[in-house]
Amino acid sequence: MRTMTEAAADAMKEQLNPIVEKFEDNMRQGRRVMVKAQHAAEDGAAAAALQVRRHPVRAVAIAAGVGALAGCLLGFAIGQGCRKSS
């Protein structure tokens, strides 16, 4: 005869099996999404590197423009913060 502990363990296994299977399915799907994202990022980086090699002056000009814009926005944000506290 089975003990009550064995019966309880079997009942818990029956309840947990669908949950574990769903969790494993979600993990597999998550891994697939991560691999696709990694491949997309690698493709994007390769395309960007190719464009920089083809148009180096344009790439430097764009980088300088983005840096200047970021600097202006940061300076404006810091300046506004200093004026409010005074």
Residue pairs with C-beta under 8 A, 6 or more apart in sequence:
51 59
52 59
